[in-house]
Amino acid sequence: MAKRALSNPSRGSDTVSIVATSAIINFVNNYQFIDRIVGEHFYDSSVEEKCNVNDLLGIVNNILSGVIPLVDKDSGNKKVPTDDLQTIIPSNISHLINWICCQMTCEAARSKNVETRLLQIFSKLSSYRWTTQVLLVLAAFALQYGDFWFISEAPSDGRNALSTCLLKGLSSLKKKLISDENKAAAMIPLNKVVNDLLELTTHLVRLSKLVIQNRGKHVPELATAFRTIPRWSCETIVAILAAGNYFARLINDDKLAESELDIIALSVSDTKSDVLRAVKSCERKIGQMEEYQKYVKKVEAPVDIVDFLISLLTAKDSSQDPIVTGPNDTPVKFELFRKKSVLLIISDQNISRDDIETLRIIHDDETKRFRISPEDDPKAVSIQIQTEKETLYELVWIPIVDARPENLEPLPKFNSLMPWAYRVDPQKMNEWAATYIKEEWRFKRETMVVVLDSLGLVENTDAMPMLRIWGTDAFPYTGNESTHPWRGPCNWVQLVLKRVVQQGTLDAIKDEYILFWGGPAAAVEAAGAVGGGIPNLRAVLIEDMKHFRILLRSCLICRLQALQIQKFESSPLRDPIVYQMSEAYKACRKDVVAILAKGPELLLEHVGLLSDLKLVRDEVAKDGLTAPAKGFEKKYKDAQGQSICLHVCVPHYTSLGDFTALIVADS
């Protein structure tokens, strides 16, 4: 390969080259120009294959790592590359590299539009990957920089001298450069910029390899790096071209502006810091992901319940169980749970009192299952004991807390919240446990109960919705086709409202119609007006709207589960009960929910906004009390006719996670 030596512009071109260099400096941080370049890039794998990135990076590193200490006066390491260090540019890309080198030097001395020149360079490089483009431009600069210093340092009979005439000329030029104190002083900071450019390019190539090798893995940092590499690469290419132009002017005896080198140095330093930070972040996240995958593999291959709990909760490099406190506040071993089923309670540190009460009732019911009357038939008692032992549950609570040091101080005394449950110390369990629970079981903030059998297998990823609605009647809490509590006709109005409105209030109501409503206090007058306009109607305020929404959401989840398991409908979202509860959700989100029910059985007549009830009242006056139900039924049929998919609306609100119905309607 005929490696090109430094081309020296003719003297007398001072003004032109200063203008050209100043112009290219303006592109160093020109984000509008860089965005334009990024948008026009196209990648051709067949062209990329012609360039071995690893070999080219090694060549560039050999050249610059040899010349950088040669220039640094403070370094005692002055060497010329030897035969064992590859410094020859491959012939298949040498023509392109020489052309780029010419653009940095020869063209800089001509009054050619700098933007046009930059666009030509990026156009020539556009078929390569971004980091390969950076390497090609840096290789051109390495030839320019290395030719000058290596040849001028070579002895008269050295094999690096291309000719005696050239050697003498370069040596004379170097002596003149060093004798000029201003220019000699400028070489040190320029040399540091060159070192930063080499490190920056190395980090960029390293980051690009991480992105390519881990493509398809769920690592947000990699996705961010993939989007940012083009910009960093463009910035680096412009900085290399500006540095090459600056060096050409420096040895050409041009007038210099220190601010230009400062701009280049600052841009390169900032970009290098950003890229290195991204590399470390990606490597750290990839390492964590690989460690987490090993953890998941171990957790999901249990032998029994004890093995599962140890794999899930035991801290890394720990030979002992994490501290699990029993109801009597004494530490217990996981061996206690052998051959038992477990209800794994998972919550944040602000578990609601309603959920605590629900779980307490479940615990008390478990303890009562063995209280068999001795007056019963002994044979029947024996069978019952055997059956109940097979389904006996231990309640184990795992509080998920923010483990950052500043948040550990205000942690509540967990033993006072559920003293009857076994409690896992959240600060001493495996660091991946919380991640597993959030990723695999989709825990957010709302309390969930995972049902585990005696083999450590998950029978129900979240039984809490059915526990809120049915309590102990949902036993054995597995929620499969044969055990799901919603196996027949159910009135969701009864299921929800009887748990949020005091039973005495409902029993005392003798009116034929009941209007349940809830929302802002300003709606009291409106509710009173509606109630006063319809005979035989009693308005009942839903005081705890947060509890009502949680129960409504739980009931909706149970209904969707039942439809999926038992296949009542071809598409669960076409179910009338799902539609009714969805309407209640939309009403909760928009304004004030209003549920009109009939009789002590709370048969649903209408559900929607309280503001709609004026229309209901008018229809009642005109057509009788059956109009609301007929109107609501017509509304549902109209919605079915408009779309095969009824959209379930479950709004987000404080202390409750979002709900996504993973159900696709029939096409």
C-alpha positions in Angstrom: 0.0 0.0 0.0 1.4 3.4 -0.9 0.9 5.3 2.3 0.6 9.0 1.6 3.0 11.4 3.4 1.9 14.7 4.6 0.9 17.2 1.9 2.1 20.7 2.7 0.0 23.6 1.4 1.8 26.3 -0.4 3.0 29.3 1.5 1.1 32.6 1.2 -2.3 31.0 1.9 -2.5 32.2 5.5 -5.8 34.1 5.2 -7.6 31.4 3.3 -6.7 28.5 5.6 -7.6 30.6 8.7 -11.1 31.2 7.2 -11.5 27.6 6.4 -10.4 26.4 9.8 -12.6 28.9 11.6 -15.5 27.7 9.4 -15.0 24.1 10.3 -14.8 25.1 14.0 -18.4 26.4 13.6 -19.5 22.9 12.8 -18.1 21.2 15.9 -21.2 21.9 17.9 -23.6 22.6 15.1 -26.4 20.3 16.1 -28.7 21.4 13.2 -26.0 20.2 10.8 -25.4 17.0 12.7 -29.2 16.2 12.7 -29.2 16.7 9.0 -26.3 14.2 8.5 -27.9 11.6 10.8 -31.2 11.8 8.9 -29.4 11.1 5.5 -27.4 8.1 6.6 -27.9 4.8 4.9 -26.1 1.6 5.8 -24.8 -1.0 3.3 -23.6 -4.3 4.9 -21.8 -5.3 1.8 -19.6 -2.2 2.0 -19.1 -2.6 5.7 -17.7 -6.1 5.2 -14.8 -4.6 3.3 -13.5 -3.0 6.5 -12.4 -5.1 9.4 -13.1 -2.8 12.4 -11.0 -4.7 14.9 -7.9 -4.6 12.5 -8.4 -1.0 11.6 -8.8 0.0 15.3 -5.6 -1.9 16.1 -3.7 -0.1 13.3 -4.9 3.3 14.4 -4.1 2.6 18.0 -0.6 1.4 17.1 0.2 4.6 15.1 -1.2 7.1 17.6 0.0 5.3 20.8 3.4 5.5 19.3 3.4 9.1 18.2 1.6 10.6 21.3 4.4 9.9 23.8 6.9 11.0 21.1 5.3 14.4 21.0 4.9 14.8 24.8 8.1 16.4 26.1 7.2 15.2 29.6 7.2 11.6 28.6 10.4 9.6 28.5 8.8 7.0 26.2 9.8 7.8 22.6 9.4 5.0 20.2 8.9 4.3 16.5 6.6 1.4 15.6 8.4 -1.8 15.0 7.7 -4.7 12.7 5.5 -6.5 15.3 3.1 -3.6 15.4 0.8 -3.4 12.4 0.7 0.1 10.9 -0.1 -0.6 7.3 -3.6 0.4 6.1 -5.3 -2.3 4.1 -5.3 -1.6 0.4 -9.1 -2.0 0.0 -9.7 1.1 2.1 -6.5 3.0 1.6 -7.8 5.1 -1.3 -10.8 6.3 0.8 -8.5 7.1 3.7 -6.0 9.1 1.6 -8.9 11.0 0.1 -10.2 12.0 3.6 -6.7 13.0 4.6 -6.5 15.2 1.6 -9.8 16.9 2.6 -8.2 17.7 6.0 -5.1 19.3 4.5 -5.0 20.1 0.8 -8.6 21.3 0.5 -8.2 23.4 3.7 -5.9 25.8 1.8 -8.4 26.4 -0.9 -11.4 28.6 -0.6 -13.8 25.7 -0.9 -17.1 25.9 1.0 -16.5 24.0 4.3 -20.1 22.7 4.5 -19.9 21.3 1.0 -16.6 19.6 1.9 -18.1 18.1 5.0 -21.2 16.9 3.2 -18.9 15.2 0.6 -17.0 13.4 3.3 -20.1 12.2 5.1 -21.6 11.1 1.7 -18.5 9.0 0.9 -18.7 7.4 4.3 -22.5 6.9 4.5 -22.5 3.2 3.5 -20.5 2.3 6.6 -21.7 2.0 10.2 -21.3 5.1 12.2 -18.4 3.9 14.3 -16.6 2.6 11.2 -16.9 6.1 9.7 -15.2 7.5 12.8 -12.4 4.9 12.5 -11.8 5.7 8.8 -11.6 9.4 9.5 -9.3 8.9 12.5 -7.1 6.6 10.4 -6.7 9.4 7.9 -5.7 11.8 10.7 -3.3 9.1 12.2 -1.5 9.0 8.9 -1.2 12.7 8.7 -0.1 13.0 12.4 2.1 9.9 12.4 3.9 10.6 9.1 5.2 13.9 10.3 6.5 12.8 13.7 7.8 9.3 12.8 9.6 10.3 9.7 11.2 13.5 11.2 12.4 11.4 14.1 13.9 8.6 12.0 17.7 8.4 11.5 19.1 9.1 8.1 19.5 5.4 7.4 16.2 4.5 9.1 13.8 2.3 7.2 10.9 4.7 7.9 12.5 7.5 5.8 10.9 7.6 2.3 13.8 9.6 0.9 16.7 11.6 2.1 15.3 14.8 0.6 11.9 14.3 2.3 13.6 13.3 5.6 15.7 16.5 5.6 12.7 18.6 4.7 10.6 17.2 7.5 13.4 17.4 10.0 14.0 21.0 9.1 10.2 21.7 9.3 10.1 20.1 12.7 13.0 22.1 14.1 11.4 25.3 12.9 8.1 24.3 14.5 9.7 23.5 17.8 11.9 26.7 17.7 8.7 28.7 17.5 7.7 28.9 21.2 4.1 29.7 20.5 3.6 26.7 18.2 5.7 24.4 20.3 3.5 25.3 23.3 0.4 24.6 21.1 1.6 21.1 20.3 1.1 19.8 23.9 -2.6 20.6 24.1 -3.2 19.4 20.6 -1.4 16.1 21.5 -3.8 15.7 24.4 -6.8 16.2 22.0 -5.3 13.5 19.8 -5.1 11.2 22.8 -8.7 12.0 23.7 -9.8 11.3 20.1 -8.2 7.9 20.2 -9.9 7.1 23.5 -13.2 8.4 22.4 -13.1 6.3 19.2 -12.2 3.2 21.2 -15.1 3.8 23.5 -17.5 4.4 20.6 -16.5 1.1 18.9 -16.8 -0.7 22.2 -20.3 0.8 22.8 -21.4 -0.2 19.2 -20.2 -3.8 19.8 -22.3 -3.9 23.0 -25.4 -2.8 21.2 -24.9 -5.3 18.3 -24.0 -8.2 20.5 -26.9 -7.7 22.9 -29.5 -6.8 20.3 -33.0 -7.9 21.3 -32.3 -7.8 25.0 -34.5 -5.6 27.2 -31.8 -3.2 28.4 -33.1 0.4 28.1 -29.5 1.8 28.3 -28.7 -0.1 25.1 -31.7 1.4 23.3 -30.6 4.9 24.4 -27.0 4.2 23.2 -28.4 2.9 19.8 -30.2 6.2 19.4 -27.3 8.4 20.5 -24.3 6.7 18.7 -25.1 8.5 15.4 -24.9 11.9 17.0 -21.8 11.1 19.0 -20.1 9.7 15.8 -20.9 12.8 13.8 -19.6 15.1 16.5 -16.4 13.0 16.7 -15.9 13.0 12.9 -16.2 16.8 12.8 -13.8 17.2 15.7 -11.2 14.9 14.0 -11.5 16.9 10.8 -11.1 20.1 12.7 -8.1 18.8 14.6 -6.4 17.6 11.3 -7.0 21.0 9.8 -5.6 22.7 12.8 -2.5 20.5 12.7 -2.0 21.3 9.0 -2.0 25.0 9.7 0.3 24.6 12.7 3.1 23.0 10.7 2.4 25.3 7.7 3.3 28.4 9.7 -0.3 29.8 9.7 -1.6 32.2 12.3 -3.3 30.4 15.1 -6.2 31.1 17.3 -6.0 29.3 20.7 -9.8 29.5 21.1 -10.2 27.1 18.1 -8.2 24.4 19.8 -10.0 25.1 23.1 -13.4 24.5 21.3 -12.2 21.2 19.8 -10.7 20.1 23.1 -13.8 20.8 25.1 -16.1 19.1 22.6 -14.0 16.0 22.4 -13.6 15.8 26.2 -17.3 16.2 26.8 -18.2 13.6 24.2 -15.6 11.2 25.5 -17.1 11.5 29.0 -20.6 10.9 27.8 -19.6 7.9 25.7 -17.5 6.3 28.5 -20.4 6.9 30.9 -22.8 5.1 28.5 -20.3 2.2 28.0 -20.0 1.7 31.8 -23.8 2.0 32.2 -24.5 -0.6 29.5 -21.9 -3.0 30.7 -23.2 -2.7 34.3 -26.8 -3.3 33.1 -25.9 -6.2 30.9 -24.0 -7.8 33.8 -26.9 -7.3 36.1 -29.3 -8.7 33.4 -27.2 -11.8 33.1 -27.0 -12.2 36.8 -30.7 -11.8 37.1 -31.3 -14.4 34.4 -29.3 -16.9 36.4 -31.3 -16.0 39.5 -34.6 -16.5 37.6 -33.5 -19.9 36.3 -32.7 -21.0 39.8 -36.0 -19.7 41.2 -38.1 -21.3 38.6 -36.6 -24.8 39.0 -37.8 -25.6 42.6 -37.8 -29.0 44.2 -40.3 -28.1 46.8 -41.7 -25.1 48.6 -38.6 -24.8 50.9 -36.3 -24.8 47.9 -38.4 -22.2 46.2 -38.5 -19.8 49.1 -34.7 -20.2 49.7 -34.0 -19.5 46.0 -36.4 -16.5 45.9 -35.4 -14.8 49.2 -32.0 -15.9 50.4 -29.4 -13.3 49.9 -26.5 -13.9 47.6 -23.4 -15.5 49.1 -25.4 -16.3 52.2 -25.5 -19.8 53.7 -28.3 -18.9 56.2 -32.0 -18.2 55.8 -32.9 -14.6 55.7 -34.6 -13.4 58.9 -38.2 -14.6 58.8 -40.1 -13.6 61.8 -43.0 -15.7 63.0 -46.2 -14.6 64.7 -44.5 -14.8 68.1 -41.7 -12.4 66.8 -39.1 -15.2 66.8 -36.9 -16.0 63.8 -37.9 -19.2 61.9 -36.3 -21.4 59.3 -37.8 -22.1 55.9 -37.9 -25.7 56.8 -41.0 -24.8 58.8 -42.9 -24.6 55.5 -42.0 -28.0 54.1 -45.0 -29.9 52.7 -47.2 -26.9 53.2 -48.9 -24.5 50.8 -48.2 -20.8 51.1 -50.1 -17.6 50.5 -47.3 -15.2 49.6 -48.5 -11.7 50.6 -46.7 -9.0 48.6 -47.3 -5.3 49.2 -45.5 -2.0 49.7 -44.9 -0.6 53.1 -48.2 1.4 53.0 -50.6 -1.6 52.8 -54.2 -0.5 53.3 -56.1 -1.4 56.4 -58.9 -2.9 54.3 -56.4 -5.4 52.8 -55.0 -6.2 56.2 -58.4 -6.9 57.5 -59.2 -9.1 54.5 -56.0 -11.1 55.1 -56.6 -11.4 58.8 -60.0 -13.0 58.1 -58.3 -15.5 55.7 -55.7 -16.3 58.4 -58.3 -16.8 61.1 -60.3 -19.1 58.8 -57.1 -21.2 58.2 -56.6 -21.6 62.0 -60.3 -22.7 62.4 -60.2 -25.4 59.8 -58.8 -27.9 62.4 -61.4 -27.2 65.1 -63.5 -30.3 64.5 -66.3 -31.0 66.9 -65.8 -34.4 68.7 -69.5 -35.0 68.4 -69.2 -35.3 64.6 -68.9 -38.7 62.9 -65.2 -39.9 63.5 -64.9 -41.2 60.0 -66.1 -37.9 58.5 -63.9 -35.9 60.8 -60.9 -38.0 59.7 -61.6 -37.3 56.0 -62.1 -33.6 56.7 -58.8 -33.3 58.6 -57.0 -35.1 55.8 -58.6 -32.8 53.1 -57.9 -29.6 55.1 -54.3 -30.6 55.8 -53.7 -30.9 52.0 -54.9 -27.3 51.5 -53.6 -25.7 54.7 -51.9 -22.4 53.9 -49.2 -20.5 55.8 -49.3 -16.7 55.3 -45.9 -15.2 54.5 -45.6 -11.4 54.0 -42.9 -9.8 51.8 -43.0 -6.0 52.1 -41.4 -4.4 49.1 -39.7 -1.2 50.1 -37.3 1.3 48.6 -33.9 0.1 49.9 -32.1 3.4 49.4 -30.4 4.5 52.7 -32.4 7.7 53.0 -35.7 5.8 52.9 -34.8 3.1 55.5 -35.2 5.3 58.5 -39.0 5.8 58.3 -39.9 2.2 57.7 -42.9 1.1 59.7 -42.8 -1.6 62.4 -44.0 -4.4 60.2 -44.7 -6.7 63.1 -47.4 -4.4 64.3 -49.3 -4.4 61.0 -49.8 -8.1 60.6 -48.6 -9.8 63.8 -50.3 -13.1 62.9 -48.3 -13.6 59.6 -44.7 -14.7 58.9 -42.7 -11.7 57.8 -39.6 -11.5 55.6 -37.1 -8.8 56.4 -37.1 -6.7 53.2 -33.6 -5.3 53.9 -32.0 -8.7 54.2 -33.6 -10.7 51.4 -32.0 -11.3 48.0 -31.4 -8.1 46.0 -33.1 -9.6 43.0 -36.3 -10.8 44.8 -38.1 -7.4 44.5 -37.1 -7.3 40.8 -38.4 -10.8 40.2 -41.7 -10.0 41.9 -42.2 -6.8 39.9 -41.1 -8.3 36.5 -42.5 -11.8 36.7 -45.6 -11.3 38.8 -46.3 -7.7 37.7 -46.3 -6.2 41.2 -46.7 -2.5 41.2 -48.2 -0.9 44.4 -51.4 -2.8 45.1 -51.4 -5.7 47.4 -51.2 -9.1 45.7 -51.3 -12.7 47.0 -49.4 -15.4 45.2 -50.7 -18.9 45.9 -47.9 -21.6 46.1 -48.4 -25.3 46.4 -46.2 -27.6 48.5 -43.9 -28.1 45.5 -43.2 -24.4 45.2 -45.2 -24.1 42.0 -47.4 -21.0 41.4 -51.1 -21.9 41.3 -52.4 -18.3 41.2 -50.2 -15.3 40.5 -52.7 -13.0 42.3 -55.6 -14.2 44.5 -56.1 -10.8 46.2 -59.0 -9.6 43.9 -61.1 -12.7 44.7 -60.1 -12.5 48.4 -61.5 -8.9 48.5 -64.7 -9.9 46.9 -65.4 -13.4 48.3 -63.1 -13.7 51.3 -62.9 -17.2 52.6 -65.6 -18.4 50.1 -62.9 -18.2 47.4 -61.1 -21.1 49.1 -58.8 -22.8 47.9 -57.8 -19.5 46.1 -56.3 -21.2 43.1 -58.8 -19.6 40.7 -58.8 -22.4 38.1 -61.7 -23.8 36.2 -63.0 -25.9 39.0 -62.3 -23.6 41.9 -63.0 -20.0 40.6 -65.7 -18.5 42.8 -67.5 -16.9 39.8 -68.8 -20.2 38.4 -72.4 -19.1 38.1 -74.7 -16.1 37.9 -73.5 -13.3 40.2 -74.7 -9.8 40.8 -71.6 -7.5 40.8 -73.6 -4.7 42.4 -74.2 -6.8 45.4 -70.6 -8.1 45.5 -69.1 -4.6 45.5 -71.6 -2.4 47.3 -72.4 -4.7 50.2 -68.7 -4.4 51.1 -68.5 -0.7 50.8 -71.9 0.3 52.3 -72.8 -0.7 55.8 -75.1 -3.6 55.9 -77.4 -1.9 58.4 -77.9 0.9 56.0 -79.0 -1.4 53.2 -81.3 -3.4 55.5 -83.0 -0.3 56.7 -83.9 0.8 53.1 -87.5 0.0 52.3 -87.7 2.0 49.1 -88.2 0.2 45.8 -85.2 1.9 44.1 -81.8 2.8 45.5 -79.4 5.3 44.0 -75.8 4.7 45.0 -73.6 7.6 44.2 -70.1 8.9 45.0 -67.9 11.8 44.1 -67.1 15.4 45.1 -69.0 17.0 47.9 -70.4 19.5 45.4 -72.6 16.7 44.0 -74.7 16.4 47.1 -77.2 19.0 45.9 -77.4 17.3 42.6 -78.0 13.9 44.1 -80.7 15.3 46.4 -82.4 16.9 43.4 -82.4 13.6 41.5 -83.6 11.7 44.6 -86.4 14.1 45.1 -87.6 13.9 41.6 -88.2 10.1 41.5 -90.8 8.5 43.8 -89.8 5.5 45.9 -86.1 6.2 45.5 -83.5 6.5 48.2 -80.0 8.1 47.6 -77.1 6.4 49.4 -73.7 8.1 49.4 -70.6 5.9 48.8 -68.4 7.6 51.3 -65.1 5.7 50.7 -64.7 6.1 47.0 -61.1 4.8 47.0 -62.2 1.5 48.6 -65.1 1.4 46.1 -62.8 1.7 43.1 -60.5 -1.0 44.5 -63.4 -3.4 45.0 -64.8 -2.5 41.6 -61.5 -3.2 40.0 -61.1 -6.5 41.8 -64.5 -7.6 40.8 -63.8 -6.7 37.2 -60.5 -8.7 37.2 -62.4 -11.7 38.7 -65.0 -11.5 36.0 -62.4 -11.4 33.2 -60.5 -14.3 34.8 -63.7 -16.4 35.0 -64.6 -15.6 31.4 -61.1 -16.6 30.2 -61.0 -19.8 32.2 -64.5 -21.0 31.7 -65.0 -19.5 28.2 -68.4 -18.1 28.8 -68.0 -15.7 25.8 -65.9 -15.9 22.6 -64.5 -12.6 23.7 -64.6 -11.5 27.4 -64.9 -7.9 26.4 -68.3 -8.5 24.9 -69.7 -9.7 28.2 -72.5 -7.4 29.5 -71.3 -7.5 33.1 -67.8 -6.4 32.0 -69.4 -3.6 30.1 -71.5 -2.5 33.1 -68.4 -2.3 35.4 -66.5 -0.5 32.6 -69.2 2.1 32.6 -68.9 2.5 36.3 -65.1 3.1 35.9 -65.6 5.7 33.2 -68.1 7.5 35.5 -65.6 7.4 38.4 -63.0 9.0 36.1 -65.1 11.7 34.6 -67.3 13.0 37.4 -69.6 11.3 39.9 -70.7 7.7 39.5 -74.3 6.8 39.9 -75.7 3.3 40.2 -79.5 2.8 40.1 -80.6 -0.5 41.6 -84.0 -2.1 42.3 -85.2 -3.9 45.3 -83.3 -5.7 48.1 -81.6 -7.9 45.4 -80.0 -4.7 44.0 -80.9 -5.5 40.4 -79.1 -3.1 38.2 -81.2 -0.5 36.4 -78.7 2.0 35.2 -75.0 2.9 35.7 -73.2 6.0 34.6 -72.7 9.7 35.5 -74.8 11.4 38.1 -75.4 14.2 35.6 -77.2 11.7 33.4 -79.9 11.0 36.0 -81.9 14.1 35.0 -82.6 12.3 31.8 -83.5 9.2 33.8 -85.9 11.2 35.9 -87.6 12.6 32.8 -88.0 9.2 31.3 -89.4 7.8 34.6 -92.0 10.5 34.6 -93.0 9.7 31.1 -92.6 6.0 30.6 -92.5 4.5 34.1 -89.8 3.1 36.2 -88.7 0.4 33.7 -87.3 3.0 31.3 -83.8 3.3 32.9 -83.1 -0.4 32.5 -84.4 -0.5 29.0 -82.4 2.6 28.1 -79.2 1.1 29.5 -79.8 -2.2 27.7 -80.2 -0.3 24.4 -77.0 1.6 25.0 -75.1 -1.6 25.5 -76.4 -3.1 22.2 -75.6 0.0 20.3 -72.0 -0.1 21.6 -71.7 -3.8 20.5 -73.0 -2.8 17.0 -70.3 -0.1 16.7 -67.3 -2.2 17.5 -66.5 -5.9 18.2 -64.2 -4.7 21.0 -65.6 -3.0 24.0 -62.8 -0.9 25.6 -62.4 -1.6 29.3 -61.7 1.7 31.0 -59.6 1.3 34.2 -58.1 4.7 35.1 -55.0 5.2 37.1 -55.3 6.8 40.5 -53.2 7.2 43.7 -52.0 4.0 45.5 -53.4 1.7 42.8 -51.5 0.4 39.8 -52.8 0.5 36.2 -54.7 -2.4 34.9 -54.2 -3.7 31.4 -56.7 -6.3 30.2 -54.6 -8.7 28.1 -57.6 -9.8 26.1 -57.9 -9.5 22.3 -61.4 -9.4 20.8 -62.3 -11.8 17.9 -61.4 -10.3 14.6 
